[in-house]
């Protein structure tokens, strides 16, 4: 289990255009904000 301050594990997922993206693709380049929601079209 991750603890506060732990480095995020690398993972991949599809963006809104269907392209595979890895978290490590952004290492040292920019801030990354992840937003998870329970179901499409539900309020955040």
mmCIF file as Biopython writes it, N, C-alpha, C and O atoms, coordinates in Angstrom:
data_model
#
loop_
_atom_site.group_PDB
_atom_site.id
_atom_site.type_symbol
_atom_site.label_atom_id
_atom_site.label_alt_id
_atom_site.label_comp_id
_atom_site.label_asym_id
_atom_site.label_entity_id
_atom_site.label_seq_id
_atom_site.pdbx_PDB_ins_code
_atom_site.Cartn_x
_atom_site.Cartn_y
_atom_site.Cartn_z
_atom_site.occupancy
_atom_site.B_iso_or_equiv
_atom_site.auth_seq_id
_atom_site.auth_asym_id
_atom_site.pdbx_PDB_model_num
ATOM 1   N N  . UNK A ? 1  ? 0.840   -1.174 0.000   1.0 0.0 1  A 1 
ATOM 2   C CA . UNK A ? 1  ? 0.000   0.000  0.000   1.0 0.0 1  A 1 
ATOM 3   C C  . UNK A ? 1  ? 0.890   1.243  0.000   1.0 0.0 1  A 1 
ATOM 4   O O  . UNK A ? 1  ? 1.926   1.278  0.663   1.0 0.0 1  A 1 
ATOM 5   N N  . UNK A ? 2  ? 0.477   2.245  -0.740  1.0 0.0 2  A 1 
ATOM 6   C CA . UNK A ? 2  ? 1.227   3.492  -0.784  1.0 0.0 2  A 1 
ATOM 7   C C  . UNK A ? 2  ? 0.978   4.331  0.458   1.0 0.0 2  A 1 
ATOM 8   O O  . UNK A ? 2  ? -0.109  4.314  1.035   1.0 0.0 2  A 1 
ATOM 9   N N  . UNK A ? 3  ? 1.998   5.056  0.852   1.0 0.0 3  A 1 
ATOM 10  C CA . UNK A ? 3  ? 1.906   5.973  1.972   1.0 0.0 3  A 1 
ATOM 11  C C  . UNK A ? 3  ? 2.083   7.392  1.441   1.0 0.0 3  A 1 
ATOM 12  O O  . UNK A ? 3  ? 2.611   7.582  0.345   1.0 0.0 3  A 1 
ATOM 13  N N  . UNK A ? 4  ? 1.652   8.371  2.194   1.0 0.0 4  A 1 
ATOM 14  C CA . UNK A ? 4  ? 1.842   9.767  1.816   1.0 0.0 4  A 1 
ATOM 15  C C  . UNK A ? 4  ? 3.326   10.011 1.600   1.0 0.0 4  A 1 
ATOM 16  O O  . UNK A ? 4  ? 4.152   9.649  2.437   1.0 0.0 4  A 1 
ATOM 17  N N  . UNK A ? 5  ? 3.657   10.623 0.479   1.0 0.0 5  A 1 
ATOM 18  C CA . UNK A ? 5  ? 5.048   10.927 0.151   1.0 0.0 5  A 1 
ATOM 19  C C  . UNK A ? 5  ? 5.726   9.880  -0.704  1.0 0.0 5  A 1 
ATOM 20  O O  . UNK A ? 5  ? 6.817   10.123 -1.218  1.0 0.0 5  A 1 
ATOM 21  N N  . UNK A ? 6  ? 5.097   8.694  -0.877  1.0 0.0 6  A 1 
ATOM 22  C CA . UNK A ? 6  ? 5.666   7.664  -1.743  1.0 0.0 6  A 1 
ATOM 23  C C  . UNK A ? 6  ? 5.615   8.107  -3.197  1.0 0.0 6  A 1 
ATOM 24  O O  . UNK A ? 6  ? 4.721   8.852  -3.599  1.0 0.0 6  A 1 
ATOM 25  N N  . UNK A ? 7  ? 6.578   7.646  -3.979  1.0 0.0 7  A 1 
ATOM 26  C CA . UNK A ? 7  ? 6.579   7.900  -5.407  1.0 0.0 7  A 1 
ATOM 27  C C  . UNK A ? 7  ? 5.446   7.092  -6.048  1.0 0.0 7  A 1 
ATOM 28  O O  . UNK A ? 7  ? 5.246   5.922  -5.724  1.0 0.0 7  A 1 
ATOM 29  N N  . UNK A ? 8  ? 4.717   7.726  -6.953  1.0 0.0 8  A 1 
ATOM 30  C CA . UNK A ? 8  ? 3.613   7.034  -7.628  1.0 0.0 8  A 1 
ATOM 31  C C  . UNK A ? 8  ? 4.172   5.929  -8.519  1.0 0.0 8  A 1 
ATOM 32  O O  . UNK A ? 8  ? 5.167   6.146  -9.210  1.0 0.0 8  A 1 
ATOM 33  N N  . UNK A ? 9  ? 3.557   4.758  -8.517  1.0 0.0 9  A 1 
ATOM 34  C CA . UNK A ? 9  ? 4.007   3.687  -9.411  1.0 0.0 9  A 1 
ATOM 35  C C  . UNK A ? 9  ? 3.687   4.047  -10.857 1.0 0.0 9  A 1 
ATOM 36  O O  . UNK A ? 9  ? 2.696   4.723  -11.131 1.0 0.0 9  A 1 
ATOM 37  N N  . UNK A ? 10 ? 4.532   3.591  -11.778 1.0 0.0 10 A 1 
ATOM 38  C CA . UNK A ? 10 ? 4.279   3.848  -13.193 1.0 0.0 10 A 1 
ATOM 39  C C  . UNK A ? 10 ? 3.079   3.015  -13.641 1.0 0.0 10 A 1 
ATOM 40  O O  . UNK A ? 10 ? 2.943   1.853  -13.259 1.0 0.0 10 A 1 
ATOM 41  N N  . UNK A ? 11 ? 2.233   3.604  -14.433 1.0 0.0 11 A 1 
ATOM 42  C CA . UNK A ? 11 ? 1.078   2.905  -14.981 1.0 0.0 11 A 1 
ATOM 43  C C  . UNK A ? 11 ? 0.746   3.518  -16.325 1.0 0.0 11 A 1 
ATOM 44  O O  . UNK A ? 11 ? 1.230   4.598  -16.662 1.0 0.0 11 A 1 
ATOM 45  N N  . UNK A ? 12 ? -0.077  2.827  -17.089 1.0 0.0 12 A 1 
ATOM 46  C CA . UNK A ? 12 ? -0.502  3.360  -18.381 1.0 0.0 12 A 1 
ATOM 47  C C  . UNK A ? 12 ? -2.016  3.285  -18.475 1.0 0.0 12 A 1 
ATOM 48  O O  . UNK A ? 12 ? -2.657  2.451  -17.837 1.0 0.0 12 A 1 
ATOM 49  N N  . UNK A ? 13 ? -2.573  4.177  -19.285 1.0 0.0 13 A 1 
ATOM 50  C CA . UNK A ? 13 ? -4.010  4.211  -19.520 1.0 0.0 13 A 1 
ATOM 51  C C  . UNK A ? 13 ? -4.254  4.934  -20.832 1.0 0.0 13 A 1 
ATOM 52  O O  . UNK A ? 13 ? -3.324  5.468  -21.438 1.0 0.0 13 A 1 
ATOM 53  N N  . UNK A ? 14 ? -5.499  4.950  -21.269 1.0 0.0 14 A 1 
ATOM 54  C CA . UNK A ? 14 ? -5.847  5.638  -22.503 1.0 0.0 14 A 1 
ATOM 55  C C  . UNK A ? 14 ? -6.323  7.044  -22.192 1.0 0.0 14 A 1 
ATOM 56  O O  . UNK A ? 14 ? -7.068  7.268  -21.238 1.0 0.0 14 A 1 
ATOM 57  N N  . UNK A ? 15 ? -5.875  8.003  -23.025 1.0 0.0 15 A 1 
ATOM 58  C CA . UNK A ? 15 ? -6.368  9.362  -22.866 1.0 0.0 15 A 1 
ATOM 59  C C  . UNK A ? 15 ? -7.712  9.501  -23.571 1.0 0.0 15 A 1 
ATOM 60  O O  . UNK A ? 15 ? -8.261  8.521  -24.075 1.0 0.0 15 A 1 
ATOM 61  N N  . UNK A ? 16 ? -8.235  10.716 -23.602 1.0 0.0 16 A 1 
ATOM 62  C CA . UNK A ? 16 ? -9.560  10.921 -24.186 1.0 0.0 16 A 1 
ATOM 63  C C  . UNK A ? 16 ? -9.595  10.759 -25.697 1.0 0.0 16 A 1 
ATOM 64  O O  . UNK A ? 16 ? -10.663 10.816 -26.306 1.0 0.0 16 A 1 
ATOM 65  N N  . UNK A ? 17 ? -8.416  10.555 -26.311 1.0 0.0 17 A 1 
ATOM 66  C CA . UNK A ? 17 ? -8.347  10.309 -27.758 1.0 0.0 17 A 1 
ATOM 67  C C  . UNK A ? 17 ? -8.021  8.849  -28.069 1.0 0.0 17 A 1 
ATOM 68  O O  . UNK A ? 17 ? -7.844  8.486  -29.231 1.0 0.0 17 A 1 
ATOM 69  N N  . UNK A ? 18 ? -7.940  8.008  -27.027 1.0 0.0 18 A 1 
ATOM 70  C CA . UNK A ? 18 ? -7.664  6.593  -27.216 1.0 0.0 18 A 1 
ATOM 71  C C  . UNK A ? 18 ? -6.190  6.239  -27.308 1.0 0.0 18 A 1 
ATOM 72  O O  . UNK A ? 18 ? -5.848  5.089  -27.587 1.0 0.0 18 A 1 
ATOM 73  N N  . UNK A ? 19 ? -5.301  7.216  -27.077 1.0 0.0 19 A 1 
ATOM 74  C CA . UNK A ? 19 ? -3.859  6.961  -27.121 1.0 0.0 19 A 1 
ATOM 75  C C  . UNK A ? 19 ? -3.378  6.436  -25.774 1.0 0.0 19 A 1 
ATOM 76  O O  . UNK A ? 19 ? -3.816  6.914  -24.728 1.0 0.0 19 A 1 
ATOM 77  N N  . UNK A ? 20 ? -2.475  5.450  -25.795 1.0 0.0 20 A 1 
ATOM 78  C CA . UNK A ? 20 ? -1.899  4.943  -24.556 1.0 0.0 20 A 1 
ATOM 79  C C  . UNK A ? 20 ? -0.885  5.953  -24.032 1.0 0.0 20 A 1 
ATOM 80  O O  . UNK A ? 20 ? -0.035  6.442  -24.776 1.0 0.0 20 A 1 
ATOM 81  N N  . UNK A ? 21 ? -0.985  6.254  -22.748 1.0 0.0 21 A 1 
ATOM 82  C CA . UNK A ? 21 ? -0.108  7.221  -22.095 1.0 0.0 21 A 1 
ATOM 83  C C  . UNK A ? 21 ? 0.409   6.587  -20.811 1.0 0.0 21 A 1 
ATOM 84  O O  . UNK A ? 21 ? -0.354  5.972  -20.066 1.0 0.0 21 A 1 
ATOM 85  N N  . UNK A ? 22 ? 1.724   6.740  -20.551 1.0 0.0 22 A 1 
ATOM 86  C CA . UNK A ? 22 ? 2.318   6.238  -19.317 1.0 0.0 22 A 1 
ATOM 87  C C  . UNK A ? 22 ? 2.653   7.411  -18.417 1.0 0.0 22 A 1 
ATOM 88  O O  . UNK A ? 22 ? 3.046   8.473  -18.900 1.0 0.0 22 A 1 
ATOM 89  N N  . UNK A ? 23 ? 2.505   7.233  -17.138 1.0 0.0 23 A 1 
ATOM 90  C CA . UNK A ? 23 ? 2.865   8.270  -16.185 1.0 0.0 23 A 1 
ATOM 91  C C  . UNK A ? 23 ? 4.323   8.671  -16.369 1.0 0.0 23 A 1 
ATOM 92  O O  . UNK A ? 23 ? 4.658   9.851  -16.267 1.0 0.0 23 A 1 
ATOM 93  N N  . UNK A ? 24 ? 5.182   7.713  -16.635 1.0 0.0 24 A 1 
ATOM 94  C CA . UNK A ? 24 ? 6.609   8.008  -16.796 1.0 0.0 24 A 1 
ATOM 95  C C  . UNK A ? 24 ? 6.889   8.889  -18.016 1.0 0.0 24 A 1 
ATOM 96  O O  . UNK A ? 24 ? 7.963   9.486  -18.102 1.0 0.0 24 A 1 
ATOM 97  N N  . UNK A ? 25 ? 5.953   8.983  -18.956 1.0 0.0 25 A 1 
ATOM 98  C CA . UNK A ? 25 ? 6.125   9.874  -20.111 1.0 0.0 25 A 1 
ATOM 99  C C  . UNK A ? 25 ? 6.251   11.333 -19.677 1.0 0.0 25 A 1 
ATOM 100 O O  . UNK A ? 25 ? 6.814   12.149 -20.408 1.0 0.0 25 A 1 
ATOM 101 N N  . UNK A ? 26 ? 5.736   11.665 -18.502 1.0 0.0 26 A 1 
ATOM 102 C CA . UNK A ? 26 ? 5.715   13.044 -18.030 1.0 0.0 26 A 1 
ATOM 103 C C  . UNK A ? 26 ? 6.780   13.338 -16.977 1.0 0.0 26 A 1 
ATOM 104 O O  . UNK A ? 26 ? 6.845   14.455 -16.464 1.0 0.0 26 A 1 
ATOM 105 N N  . UNK A ? 27 ? 7.611   12.356 -16.648 1.0 0.0 27 A 1 
ATOM 106 C CA . UNK A ? 27 ? 8.617   12.528 -15.597 1.0 0.0 27 A 1 
ATOM 107 C C  . UNK A ? 27 ? 9.533   13.708 -15.908 1.0 0.0 27 A 1 
ATOM 108 O O  . UNK A ? 27 ? 10.177  13.753 -16.957 1.0 0.0 27 A 1 
ATOM 109 N N  . UNK A ? 28 ? 9.579   14.658 -14.982 1.0 0.0 28 A 1 
ATOM 110 C CA . UNK A ? 28 ? 10.451  15.809 -15.111 1.0 0.0 28 A 1 
ATOM 111 C C  . UNK A ? 28 ? 10.012  16.851 -16.118 1.0 0.0 28 A 1 
ATOM 112 O O  . UNK A ? 28 ? 10.735  17.820 -16.352 1.0 0.0 28 A 1 
ATOM 113 N N  . UNK A ? 29 ? 8.843   16.676 -16.720 1.0 0.0 29 A 1 
ATOM 114 C CA . UNK A ? 29 ? 8.400   17.591 -17.771 1.0 0.0 29 A 1 
ATOM 115 C C  . UNK A ? 29 ? 7.327   18.559 -17.314 1.0 0.0 29 A 1 
ATOM 116 O O  . UNK A ? 29 ? 7.392   19.743 -17.644 1.0 0.0 29 A 1 
ATOM 117 N N  . UNK A ? 30 ? 6.350   18.093 -16.571 1.0 0.0 30 A 1 
ATOM 118 C CA . UNK A ? 30 ? 5.237   18.944 -16.184 1.0 0.0 30 A 1 
ATOM 119 C C  . UNK A ? 30 ? 4.479   18.324 -15.019 1.0 0.0 30 A 1 
ATOM 120 O O  . UNK A ? 30 ? 4.684   17.161 -14.669 1.0 0.0 30 A 1 
ATOM 121 N N  . UNK A ? 31 ? 3.611   19.115 -14.436 1.0 0.0 31 A 1 
ATOM 122 C CA . UNK A ? 31 ? 2.763   18.590 -13.370 1.0 0.0 31 A 1 
ATOM 123 C C  . UNK A ? 31 ? 1.679   17.705 -13.989 1.0 0.0 31 A 1 
ATOM 124 O O  . UNK A ? 31 ? 1.225   17.954 -15.106 1.0 0.0 31 A 1 
ATOM 125 N N  . UNK A ? 32 ? 1.277   16.688 -13.262 1.0 0.0 32 A 1 
ATOM 126 C CA . UNK A ? 32 ? 0.247   15.769 -13.736 1.0 0.0 32 A 1 
ATOM 127 C C  . UNK A ? 32 ? -0.898  15.775 -12.727 1.0 0.0 32 A 1 
ATOM 128 O O  . UNK A ? 32 ? -0.677  15.607 -11.528 1.0 0.0 32 A 1 
ATOM 129 N N  . UNK A ? 33 ? -2.111  15.966 -13.215 1.0 0.0 33 A 1 
ATOM 130 C CA . UNK A ? 33 ? -3.297  15.908 -12.373 1.0 0.0 33 A 1 
ATOM 131 C C  . UNK A ? 33 ? -4.150  14.753 -12.876 1.0 0.0 33 A 1 
ATOM 132 O O  . UNK A ? 33 ? -4.506  14.700 -14.053 1.0 0.0 33 A 1 
ATOM 133 N N  . UNK A ? 34 ? -4.471  13.838 -11.986 1.0 0.0 34 A 1 
ATOM 134 C CA . UNK A ? 34 ? -5.316  12.700 -12.335 1.0 0.0 34 A 1 
ATOM 135 C C  . UNK A ? 34 ? -6.676  12.905 -11.704 1.0 0.0 34 A 1 
ATOM 136 O O  . UNK A ? 34 ? -6.781  13.250 -10.527 1.0 0.0 34 A 1 
ATOM 137 N N  . UNK A ? 35 ? -7.714  12.692 -12.489 1.0 0.0 35 A 1 
ATOM 138 C CA . UNK A ? 35 ? -9.075  12.834 -11.986 1.0 0.0 35 A 1 
ATOM 139 C C  . UNK A ? 35 ? -9.797  11.532 -12.260 1.0 0.0 35 A 1 
ATOM 140 O O  . UNK A ? 35 ? -9.982  11.152 -13.416 1.0 0.0 35 A 1 
ATOM 141 N N  . UNK A ? 36 ? -10.207 10.845 -11.209 1.0 0.0 36 A 1 
ATOM 142 C CA . UNK A ? 36 ? -10.938 9.592  -11.339 1.0 0.0 36 A 1 
ATOM 143 C C  . UNK A ? 36 ? -12.388 9.838  -10.948 1.0 0.0 36 A 1 
ATOM 144 O O  . UNK A ? 36 ? -12.666 10.544 -9.979  1.0 0.0 36 A 1 
ATOM 145 N N  . UNK A ? 37 ? -13.290 9.266  -11.690 1.0 0.0 37 A 1 
ATOM 146 C CA . UNK A ? 37 ? -14.707 9.414  -11.375 1.0 0.0 37 A 1 
ATOM 147 C C  . UNK A ? 37 ? -15.391 8.061  -11.545 1.0 0.0 37 A 1 
ATOM 148 O O  . UNK A ? 37 ? -14.933 7.228  -12.327 1.0 0.0 37 A 1 
ATOM 149 N N  . UNK A ? 38 ? -16.479 7.842  -10.822 1.0 0.0 38 A 1 
ATOM 150 C CA . UNK A ? 38 ? -17.091 6.519  -10.781 1.0 0.0 38 A 1 
ATOM 151 C C  . UNK A ? 38 ? -17.775 6.100  -12.073 1.0 0.0 38 A 1 
ATOM 152 O O  . UNK A ? 38 ? -17.836 4.907  -12.369 1.0 0.0 38 A 1 
ATOM 153 N N  . UNK A ? 39 ? -18.284 7.036  -12.841 1.0 0.0 39 A 1 
ATOM 154 C CA . UNK A ? 39 ? -19.029 6.694  -14.033 1.0 0.0 39 A 1 
ATOM 155 C C  . UNK A ? 39 ? -19.041 7.894  -14.965 1.0 0.0 39 A 1 
ATOM 156 O O  . UNK A ? 39 ? -19.120 9.037  -14.513 1.0 0.0 39 A 1 
ATOM 157 N N  . UNK A ? 40 ? -18.963 7.640  -16.256 1.0 0.0 40 A 1 
ATOM 158 C CA . UNK A ? 40 ? -18.966 8.740  -17.214 1.0 0.0 40 A 1 
ATOM 159 C C  . UNK A ? 40 ? -20.225 9.590  -17.055 1.0 0.0 40 A 1 
ATOM 160 O O  . UNK A ? 40 ? -21.305 9.087  -16.743 1.0 0.0 40 A 1 
ATOM 161 N N  . UNK A ? 41 ? -20.052 10.886 -17.278 1.0 0.0 41 A 1 
ATOM 162 C CA . UNK A ? 41 ? -21.133 11.860 -17.224 1.0 0.0 41 A 1 
ATOM 163 C C  . UNK A ? 41 ? -21.751 12.060 -15.846 1.0 0.0 41 A 1 
ATOM 164 O O  . UNK A ? 41 ? -22.899 12.485 -15.720 1.0 0.0 41 A 1 
ATOM 165 N N  . UNK A ? 42 ? -20.955 11.741 -14.797 1.0 0.0 42 A 1 
ATOM 166 C CA . UNK A ? 42 ? -21.438 12.047 -13.453 1.0 0.0 42 A 1 
ATOM 167 C C  . UNK A ? 42 ? -20.690 13.280 -12.960 1.0 0.0 42 A 1 
ATOM 168 O O  . UNK A ? 42 ? -19.547 13.498 -13.362 1.0 0.0 42 A 1 
ATOM 169 N N  . UNK A ? 43 ? -21.300 14.087 -12.104 1.0 0.0 43 A 1 
ATOM 170 C CA . UNK A ? 43 ? -20.606 15.289 -11.622 1.0 0.0 43 A 1 
ATOM 171 C C  . UNK A ? 43 ? -19.381 14.932 -10.801 1.0 0.0 43 A 1 
ATOM 172 O O  . UNK A ? 43 ? -19.366 13.916 -10.106 1.0 0.0 43 A 1 
ATOM 173 N N  . UNK A ? 44 ? -18.356 15.764 -10.880 1.0 0.0 44 A 1 
ATOM 174 C CA . UNK A ? 44 ? -17.091 15.526 -10.184 1.0 0.0 44 A 1 
ATOM 175 C C  . UNK A ? 44 ? -17.118 15.849 -8.731  1.0 0.0 44 A 1 
ATOM 176 O O  . UNK A ? 44 ? -16.109 15.688 -8.044  1.0 0.0 44 A 1 
#
